[in-house]
Amino acid sequence: MLRTHNNGELRLTNVNQTVTLCGWVQKTRDKGGMIWIDLRDRYGISQLMLEEGKTPKEVLDLARTFGREFVISATGLVVERLSKNDKIPTGDVEIKVTSLEVLNPAKLPPFLIEDDTDGGDDIRMKYRYLDLRRNPVRANLQLRHQVARFTRDYLDRQDFIEVETPVLIKSTPEGARDFVVPSRMNPGEFYALPQSPQTFKQLLMVSGFDRYYQIVKCFRDEDLRADRQPEFTQIDCEMSFIEQEDVLNMFEGLIRHLFLNVKNMELGEVSRMTYAHAMKYYGSDKPDIRFDMKFVELKSEEVDLTSGKDFVVFDSVDTVVGINAKGCAEYTRKQVDELTDFVKRPQIGAKGLIYLRYNADGTLKSSVDKFYSEEDLKKWAEAFGAEKGDLILILPGTGDKVRKQLNELRLEMGNRLGLRDPKKYAAHWVVDFPLLEYGEDENRWFAMHHPFTSPKPEDLQYLATGELGKIRANAYDLVINGVEVGGGSIRIFQKELQAKMFEVLGFSDEEAKHQFGFLMDAFEYGAPPHGGLAFGFDRLCSLFGGSDSIRDFIAFPKNNSGRDIMIDSPSTIDQKQMDELKIRTVL
C-alpha cells in the first residue's frame, strides 16, 4: 500500500507515529514561515504542516508548487494540534511533514471541489468525475451503497435468492417505449432492453424459485423529470404460494428494516387506503399524508350545495371540490391571485379558483358572494369544518380531472405552509386499483399496471358481463411522502385467464402467442400462485437523502434530454458499423 492510513482516521492515539498519507490537495495556506495543506480522500481531511527551519528546504519548495487537486503522498510524524478544528474528525492532530511526493499534478478544476461549489448543473455533469469528489455527492453514493447492503441483508434472511435475468430481451407492447438494440447476427431483428424483469421473474416462479429478488437495471424510453431517468434501478421481488397480505407484510418489513438501519429511526404506522379513497379525498393515487387538508365536495353524485343560484361556472360542471387551508384567511388579494395563476398554469389546466374566507370576526367573504347568500356560505363552511381564520379554496370541473388539479393546489399549499417536512415520513399502501383504464383516443382498454395483473376474484364476474371499468386489481403501491416508492400485484397464473386478459386488451390470438407464447406455454407446466413487488431503488435513495431528484444518487446520470454530456452520449456510429447492422437512419 502507498499509504499507512487514510485521511479520516488519525486521532490523538496516533500521536508520535510516523505515517504516510495519500490524497488530493484540497487547499494550501502559505504563511511564509509555515505552510498548511489540507489533504483529502473519500474518508476525510488531514492537515499537513511544514515549517521553515525544521522541514527540509526541498520539501518546502515542492509544497509551494502544489495546486488544487494535485495527487500527492506525504510522510511525517503525527503531532497534537495547537489550534484544534472541531469541525472534522481529525481536527485534534496534524502531520509534521518530512517528505512529499507528487503522484500526479492536476489542472485547475473548472469549479471548486467544495460542499458549496460554484459549479452549475451543466458544468458539474460534464466533469462528473470531479463532482463525485465533493462530500455531498460522495455521501449520496455511500447512502446508496447502504440501502443496497441492508436490502440484501433483509431479503437473504427471508430466504430470497438473487437471480440475474437477461438484459437483451424481446420487445413487447404496453407500458413505456422500449430501447431497442439491432442484432448483427440476425439482420433486421432487434433485442429490447427490459423495462422490468416481469416475465422472467414469473418464469422463475414456474421454475420453483419461490422467493426471488434482484437489484436490477431497467430501461424506459420516456420523457424525463426529477424522479425519472432512461436507465434506473429496481429492487425486483417475487414470491410463490402467497396472497396479497403476505406481500404487503413482507415488504413493509423491508422498508422498516431500511429505515432502522439506514436512517436509524422507527417508521410509524403504515396505513392502508383504497385507490377510490385516494382519488376522492386527495386527487392522487400517491397522496402525501404528512398533512391533512382532505378534499371536501360541494357538488358530486352524493351532494350538491352549489346548484340553482345562477352561477354558471358551478352549474355547468359535475364536480365542485375544495380544501381548507387552516389559518390562511389573512392571505392578501395578491397571494390569492398567485394561487389562481398557479392552478391556471398549462400543466395544471384549471379555469379559475374560487375562495371563501372565514374572517377572524366571524364574517364570511367569498369571490362568489353575489351569487350565494350568507346562509349558503355558512353551509359551505360547515361542510369544510372551517373555523375563524381559515381560507377555503375551491375548484369546479369534471370528476377525477378536477381532483387532480386540486391535488396540485393542495401540495402547493402544503409547501407554502411548511407541512411537507422532508425529515418527517408518512407511509401507506394504496390498494384496490382499477384493473383497466379506457383510452379515449385509442378507443380501447389498457392495463393500468401490466397485462399480468390478477383481478380481484370477486370481480371476475365483470369480465363475463363486459363491465370492465368495475374490475379491481390485486395491485398495491407503497407511497411515502407523496412518492410511489414501490408497487406490484398478485399475478395471473392460469393460462385461460391470461388469454382472456389479452383478449380484453385487444390482442388477437396470433399477437398474444407471438408476444407472450413462451409465458402461456409455461403456465401449462404447473405455474404456482405468485405475486411480487418492485421498489424504485433510486427513489428510495433520494427519499432517504432528503432530495427530490434521483440524479443526485446516481453516479453518472443523464440530463433532462437523456444525454450523458460527460461522454457525449448518445452519439452517431460510423458507417461501417451501420452496414454491419444492416440499418440506416432516416432523419
C-alpha positions in Angstrom: 0.0 0.0 0.0 1.2 3.5 -0.8 -0.3 4.8 2.5 -0.4 3.6 6.1 -3.7 5.4 6.9 -6.5 7.2 5.2 -7.2 10.9 5.7 -10.2 10.3 8.0 -8.7 8.0 10.7 -5.9 9.7 12.6 -6.6 10.7 16.2 -4.7 11.6 19.4 -4.0 8.0 19.9 -1.7 8.1 16.8 0.5 10.9 18.2 4.2 10.2 17.7 3.6 7.7 14.9 5.2 8.1 11.5 2.6 7.8 8.9 2.2 8.1 5.1 -0.9 9.6 3.6 -2.1 9.9 0.0 -4.8 12.1 -1.5 -5.8 15.2 -3.3 -4.8 18.7 -2.2 -7.9 20.5 -1.0 -6.2 23.8 -0.3 -2.8 25.2 0.7 -2.2 28.0 3.2 1.3 29.6 2.9 2.0 32.0 5.7 5.7 32.4 4.8 7.4 30.6 7.6 4.6 28.0 7.8 2.7 26.0 5.2 -0.5 24.0 5.9 -2.0 21.6 3.4 -5.4 20.1 3.6 -5.2 16.6 2.1 -8.4 14.9 1.1 -9.6 11.4 0.2 -13.1 9.9 0.5 -12.6 9.2 4.2 -11.9 12.8 5.2 -9.3 15.5 5.5 -5.9 15.5 7.3 -3.8 18.6 7.9 -0.2 18.6 6.8 2.2 21.1 8.4 5.6 22.3 7.1 7.8 24.8 8.9 10.9 26.7 7.7 14.0 25.7 9.5 12.5 22.3 10.5 11.1 20.9 7.3 13.8 20.2 4.6 14.0 23.1 2.2 13.5 20.9 -0.9 10.2 19.6 0.7 9.1 23.2 1.4 9.9 24.3 -2.2 8.0 21.3 -3.6 4.9 22.1 -1.4 4.8 25.6 -2.8 4.3 24.2 -6.3 1.1 22.4 -5.4 -2.2 23.4 -6.9 -5.7 22.3 -6.0 -6.4 18.6 -6.7 -2.7 17.6 -7.1 -2.4 14.0 -6.1 0.4 13.7 -3.6 1.9 11.4 -1.0 3.1 12.8 2.4 5.2 11.1 5.1 5.6 12.6 8.6 5.1 12.5 12.3 1.6 12.8 13.9 1.5 15.6 16.4 -1.2 17.2 18.5 -2.5 20.4 17.0 -2.1 23.6 19.0 -5.2 25.1 17.3 -7.8 22.3 17.1 -10.6 22.0 14.5 -13.7 20.5 15.9 -15.4 20.5 12.5 -13.5 17.5 11.3 -12.9 14.1 13.0 -9.1 14.5 12.5 -9.1 18.1 13.9 -7.0 17.2 17.0 -3.9 16.2 15.1 -1.7 17.2 12.2 1.2 15.6 10.3 4.6 17.2 10.7 5.8 16.5 7.1 9.3 15.1 6.5 8.9 14.1 2.8 6.5 14.8 -0.1 5.9 13.2 -3.5 3.8 14.4 -6.4 2.0 11.3 -7.7 0.2 13.3 -10.3 -0.2 17.1 -10.9 -3.6 18.5 -11.9 -5.0 21.2 -14.0 -7.1 23.9 -12.2 -10.6 22.4 -11.9 -13.4 24.2 -13.7 -15.3 24.6 -10.4 -14.5 24.4 -6.7 -14.4 20.9 -5.2 -16.2 22.1 -2.1 -19.5 21.3 -0.4 -20.9 24.6 -1.6 -19.5 24.7 -5.1 -19.6 27.5 -7.7 -20.3 25.0 -10.5 -23.7 24.9 -12.1 -25.5 21.7 -13.2 -24.2 21.5 -16.7 -20.6 22.1 -15.9 -20.7 19.6 -13.0 -22.3 17.0 -15.2 -19.7 17.5 -17.9 -17.0 16.9 -15.3 -18.9 14.4 -13.2 -15.8 12.6 -12.1 -14.8 15.9 -10.3 -18.2 16.4 -8.9 -18.1 13.0 -7.4 -15.1 14.2 -5.2 -17.4 16.6 -3.3 -18.6 15.4 0.1 -22.4 15.7 -0.5 -22.2 13.7 -3.8 -20.0 11.1 -2.2 -22.3 10.9 0.8 -25.2 10.2 -1.6 -23.4 7.3 -3.2 -22.4 5.9 0.2 -26.1 6.1 1.2 -27.0 4.2 -2.0 -24.5 1.5 -1.0 -26.0 1.2 2.4 -29.6 0.9 1.0 -28.4 -1.9 -1.3 -26.4 -3.7 1.5 -29.3 -3.7 4.0 -31.8 -4.7 1.3 -29.7 -7.8 0.6 -29.3 -8.4 4.3 -33.1 -8.4 4.9 -34.0 -10.5 1.8 -31.3 -13.0 2.5 -32.7 -13.6 6.0 -36.1 -14.1 4.4 -34.8 -16.9 2.2 -34.9 -14.9 -1.1 -32.3 -15.9 -3.7 -30.8 -13.3 -6.0 -31.0 -14.3 -9.7 -29.8 -12.3 -12.7 -32.1 -12.1 -15.7 -31.2 -11.1 -19.3 -30.7 -7.6 -20.5 -31.2 -8.4 -24.1 -34.8 -9.5 -24.4 -37.9 -9.4 -26.7 -39.7 -6.2 -27.3 -43.3 -6.3 -26.0 -46.2 -3.8 -26.2 -47.9 -2.0 -23.3 -46.1 0.3 -20.9 -43.4 2.8 -21.9 -41.4 2.6 -25.1 -38.6 0.1 -25.3 -35.0 0.9 -26.1 -34.1 -1.5 -28.9 -30.8 -3.0 -29.9 -30.1 -4.2 -33.5 -28.8 -7.8 -33.9 -25.8 -8.1 -36.3 -26.2 -11.9 -36.4 -29.9 -11.6 -37.2 -30.2 -8.8 -39.7 -33.5 -6.8 -39.5 -34.2 -8.2 -36.0 -33.9 -6.4 -32.7 -33.5 -7.0 -29.0 -35.1 -4.7 -26.4 -33.7 -3.6 -23.1 -36.0 -4.7 -20.3 -38.5 -2.2 -18.8 -38.5 -4.6 -15.9 -37.8 -8.4 -15.4 -41.5 -9.0 -15.2 -41.9 -12.1 -17.4 -38.6 -13.6 -16.2 -39.5 -13.4 -12.6 -42.8 -15.1 -13.3 -40.9 -17.9 -15.1 -38.7 -18.2 -12.1 -41.8 -18.9 -10.0 -42.8 -21.6 -12.5 -39.3 -22.9 -12.1 -39.8 -23.4 -8.3 -37.6 -20.5 -7.1 -40.3 -19.4 -4.7 -38.5 -16.3 -3.4 -36.6 -14.3 -5.9 -35.0 -10.8 -5.9 -32.7 -8.8 -8.0 -31.3 -5.2 -7.7 -31.6 -4.7 -11.4 -31.2 -2.1 -14.2 -34.3 -1.2 -16.1 -34.7 0.9 -19.2 -37.7 3.0 -20.5 -37.6 5.4 -23.4 -39.8 8.1 -21.9 -39.7 11.8 -21.2 -37.6 12.7 -18.2 -38.2 14.5 -14.9 -36.6 14.8 -11.5 -37.6 11.3 -10.4 -37.1 9.6 -13.8 -34.1 8.5 -15.8 -33.9 6.4 -19.1 -32.0 3.8 -17.1 -32.9 3.2 -13.5 -32.7 0.6 -10.8 -35.3 -1.5 -9.1 -35.4 -3.9 -6.2 -37.4 -6.5 -8.0 -39.0 -9.3 -5.9 -41.4 -12.2 -6.5 -42.9 -14.9 -4.2 -44.9 -18.0 -4.7 -47.8 -19.6 -2.7 -48.8 -16.2 -1.3 -51.7 -13.8 -1.1 -51.7 -10.0 -1.2 -51.5 -9.7 2.5 -48.3 -11.8 2.6 -46.6 -9.5 0.0 -47.6 -6.3 1.9 -46.3 -7.7 5.2 -43.0 -8.9 3.7 -42.1 -5.7 2.1 -43.4 -3.4 4.8 -40.9 -5.4 6.8 -38.1 -4.5 4.3 -39.0 -0.8 4.4 -39.0 -0.8 8.2 -35.6 -2.6 8.1 -34.2 0.1 5.8 -35.5 3.0 7.9 -34.0 1.4 11.1 -30.6 0.7 9.6 -30.1 3.5 7.1 -32.0 6.3 8.9 -31.6 5.0 12.4 -35.3 5.6 13.0 -38.5 3.6 13.5 -41.1 4.1 10.7 -44.5 4.8 12.1 -47.8 3.2 11.2 -48.1 2.1 7.5 -51.8 2.6 6.9 -53.9 1.2 4.0 -56.0 3.3 1.6 -58.1 2.2 -1.4 -57.5 3.8 -4.8 -61.1 5.1 -4.7 -60.5 6.8 -1.4 -57.2 8.3 -2.5 -58.8 9.8 -5.6 -61.9 11.1 -3.8 -60.1 12.8 -0.9 -56.6 13.6 -2.4 -57.0 13.5 -6.2 -53.9 11.4 -6.5 -53.0 7.7 -6.3 -49.9 8.6 -4.3 -51.2 11.2 -1.8 -48.9 12.9 0.7 -50.4 12.2 4.1 -47.9 14.1 6.1 -50.6 16.7 6.4 -54.4 16.6 6.3 -56.2 19.0 4.1 -58.6 16.4 2.6 -60.9 17.3 -0.2 -64.5 18.3 0.6 -67.2 18.0 -2.1 -69.7 20.8 -2.6 -71.1 19.1 -5.7 -70.8 15.5 -6.8 -73.0 12.4 -7.2 -73.6 12.4 -3.4 -74.0 16.1 -2.6 -75.0 19.4 -4.1 -74.6 22.7 -2.2 -74.0 24.9 -5.3 -76.7 24.5 -7.9 -79.7 26.7 -8.6 -78.0 30.0 -7.8 -77.5 31.1 -11.4 -73.7 30.7 -11.1 -72.9 29.1 -14.5 -69.4 28.1 -13.5 -70.7 25.7 -10.9 -73.9 24.8 -12.7 -72.1 23.7 -15.9 -69.9 21.1 -14.2 -70.5 17.8 -12.3 -67.9 18.3 -9.6 -67.1 21.2 -7.2 -64.4 20.3 -4.7 -62.1 22.2 -2.4 -59.6 22.3 0.5 -59.5 24.1 3.8 -56.2 26.0 4.2 -56.2 26.3 8.0 -55.1 29.7 9.3 -54.8 31.4 5.9 -57.8 33.8 6.0 -55.3 36.7 6.2 -54.0 35.8 2.7 -53.9 39.1 0.7 -55.6 39.5 -2.7 -52.1 39.3 -4.3 -51.5 35.9 -2.6 -54.9 34.6 -3.7 -54.2 35.8 -7.3 -50.9 33.9 -7.2 -52.7 30.7 -6.3 -55.2 31.4 -9.1 -52.3 31.8 -11.6 -50.8 28.6 -10.2 -53.8 26.5 -10.9 -54.3 28.1 -14.4 -50.8 27.0 -15.5 -51.0 24.8 -18.6 -49.6 21.8 -16.8 -52.5 22.0 -14.3 -55.2 23.4 -16.5 -57.9 24.7 -14.1 -60.1 27.5 -15.4 -60.0 29.5 -12.2 -60.1 29.5 -8.4 -63.0 30.4 -6.0 -62.2 31.2 -2.4 -64.2 31.5 0.8 -62.6 33.5 3.6 -63.7 32.9 7.2 -62.6 36.1 8.8 -61.4 36.5 12.4 -64.5 38.5 13.3 -66.8 35.6 12.1 -67.9 37.1 8.8 -67.7 35.1 5.6 -66.3 36.7 2.4 -66.2 34.9 -1.0 -65.3 35.7 -4.6 -68.9 34.5 -5.5 -70.9 36.0 -2.7 -73.0 38.0 -5.1 -74.5 34.6 -6.2 -74.6 32.9 -2.8 -76.2 34.1 0.4 -74.7 34.3 3.9 -76.6 31.1 4.7 -75.3 29.3 1.6 -71.7 30.2 2.6 -72.3 29.0 6.1 -73.3 25.6 4.8 -70.1 25.5 2.8 -68.0 26.5 5.8 -69.7 23.8 7.9 -69.0 21.2 5.2 -65.3 22.0 5.4 -65.3 22.1 9.2 -64.0 25.7 8.9 -63.1 27.9 11.8 -62.3 31.6 12.1 -59.1 32.3 10.3 -59.5 29.6 7.6 -59.3 30.0 3.9 -61.3 27.6 1.7 -60.1 27.1 -1.9 -62.5 25.7 -4.4 -62.2 24.3 -8.0 -65.0 23.4 -10.4 -64.6 20.8 -13.1 -65.1 17.2 -14.1 -64.6 14.2 -11.9 -61.0 13.0 -11.4 -59.7 15.7 -13.7 -60.6 18.5 -11.3 -59.5 16.4 -8.4 -56.0 16.0 -9.9 -55.9 19.8 -10.4 -56.8 20.3 -6.7 -54.2 17.8 -5.7 -51.6 20.2 -7.2 -53.0 23.1 -5.3 -53.1 21.0 -2.1 -49.4 20.2 -2.5 -48.6 23.8 -3.2 -50.3 24.9 0.0 -48.5 22.1 1.9 -45.2 23.6 0.6 -46.3 27.2 1.5 -47.4 26.3 5.0 -44.3 24.1 5.7 -46.3 21.0 6.1 -44.1 18.8 3.8 -41.1 18.4 6.1 -38.5 16.2 4.4 -37.4 14.9 7.8 -40.9 13.6 8.6 -42.0 10.3 7.0 -45.6 9.1 6.4 -46.0 5.8 4.6 -49.1 4.0 3.4 -50.3 1.3 1.0 -52.7 2.2 -1.8 -54.7 -0.9 -2.8 -57.6 -2.0 -5.0 -56.6 -0.1 -8.2 -58.8 -0.5 -11.2 -57.5 -3.3 -13.3 -58.1 -1.5 -16.6 -58.4 2.1 -17.9 -60.0 3.2 -21.1 -58.1 5.1 -23.7 -60.5 7.6 -25.4 -58.1 8.4 -28.2 -57.3 4.7 -28.9 -60.9 3.6 -28.2 -59.8 0.5 -26.2 -58.9 -0.7 -22.8 -55.4 -0.7 -21.3 -53.9 -2.5 -18.3 -53.4 0.1 -15.5 -50.3 -1.8 -14.3 -49.4 -4.6 -16.8 -51.2 -7.4 -18.6 -50.2 -10.0 -16.0 -52.0 -8.4 -13.0 -54.7 -10.6 -11.4 -58.2 -9.3 -11.0 -59.9 -9.5 -7.6 -61.6 -12.9 -7.5 -64.9 -11.3 -6.6 -64.7 -9.0 -9.6 -64.2 -11.8 -12.2 -68.0 -11.7 -12.9 -67.5 -8.4 -14.6 -65.2 -10.0 -17.2 -68.2 -12.1 -18.3 -70.7 -9.2 -18.3 -68.3 -6.7 -20.0 -68.4 -4.2 -17.2 -64.7 -3.8 -17.4 -64.5 -0.5 -15.5 -65.7 -2.2 -12.4 -62.9 -4.7 -12.1 -60.4 -4.1 -9.3 -56.9 -5.3 -9.5 -55.0 -7.3 -6.9 -52.4 -4.5 -7.1 -50.8 -2.3 -4.5 -48.4 0.7 -4.3 -46.3 1.8 -1.3 -46.3 5.6 -1.0 -44.0 7.6 1.2 -44.3 11.3 1.4 -46.3 11.5 -1.7 -43.8 9.4 -3.7 -44.6 6.0 -5.1 -41.5 4.1 -3.9 -42.8 0.6 -4.9 -45.6 -1.2 -6.5 -46.7 -4.7 -7.6 -49.5 -7.2 -7.8 -50.7 -10.7 -7.5 -50.2 -12.2 -10.9 -52.4 -14.2 -13.2 -51.0 -17.8 -13.3 -53.7 -19.7 -15.2 -53.4 -19.8 -19.0 -57.2 -19.4 -19.6 -57.4 -16.2 -17.5 -54.3 -14.8 -19.1 -55.7 -15.5 -22.5 -58.9 -13.7 -21.6 -56.9 -10.7 -20.4 -55.0 -10.5 -23.7 -58.4 -10.6 -25.5 -59.7 -7.7 -23.4 -56.6 -5.7 -24.2 -57.2 -6.2 -27.9 -54.6 -8.8 -28.7 -55.6 -11.4 -31.3 -54.7 -15.0 -30.6 -51.8 -14.7 -33.0 -50.5 -11.5 -31.4 -50.7 -12.9 -27.9 -48.8 -16.1 -29.0 -46.2 -14.1 -30.9 -45.5 -11.7 -27.9 -46.1 -14.0 -24.9 -46.3 -17.5 -26.2 -43.4 -18.6 -24.0 -45.2 -17.5 -20.9 -48.5 -19.0 -21.9 -46.7 -22.3 -22.6 -45.0 -22.2 -19.2 -48.4 -21.8 -17.4 -49.3 -25.3 -18.8 -46.5 -26.9 -16.8 -47.7 -26.2 -13.2 -47.5 -22.5 -12.5 -47.9 -21.7 -8.8 -50.0 -18.8 -7.4 -47.5 -15.9 -7.2 -47.1 -12.2 -6.8 -44.5 -9.6 -6.1 -43.4 -6.0 -6.0 -40.6 -3.7 -7.3 -39.2 -0.8 -5.3 -37.7 2.2 -7.2 -34.2 1.9 -5.8 -33.2 5.4 -6.9 -36.4 6.9 -5.5 -35.8 5.2 -2.1 -32.3 6.6 -2.0 -33.4 10.1 -2.8 -36.2 9.8 -0.2 -33.7 8.8 2.5 -31.3 11.5 1.3 -34.0 14.2 1.5 -33.8 15.1 -2.2 -36.5 15.4 -4.9 -34.1 14.3 -7.6 -32.9 10.8 -8.2 -30.0 12.2 -10.3 -28.2 13.1 -7.1 -28.0 9.4 -6.2 -26.8 8.0 -9.5 -23.0 8.0 -10.2 -23.3 9.0 -13.9 -26.8 10.2 -14.6 -28.3 11.6 -17.8 -29.6 15.1 -18.2 -33.2 16.0 -18.9 -32.7 15.4 -22.6 -31.5 11.9 -21.9 -27.8 12.8 -22.7 -24.7 12.0 -20.9 -22.8 15.2 -21.6 -19.6 13.9 -20.0 -19.1 11.1 -22.6 -21.3 12.8 -25.2 -23.8 10.0 -25.5 -26.0 9.1 -27.4 -23.8 9.7 -30.5 -23.7 8.6 -34.1 -21.8 5.4 -35.1 -19.6 5.1 -38.1 -20.9 3.8 -41.4 -19.0 0.5 -41.2 -21.0 -0.4 -38.0 -24.2 0.7 -39.7 -23.5 -1.5 -42.7 -22.7 -4.5 -40.4 -26.0 -4.0 -38.6 -27.9 -3.6 -41.9 -29.6 -0.4 -40.7 -29.8 3.2 -41.9 -31.1 6.4 -40.4 -33.9 8.5 -41.8 -34.0 12.0 -40.3 
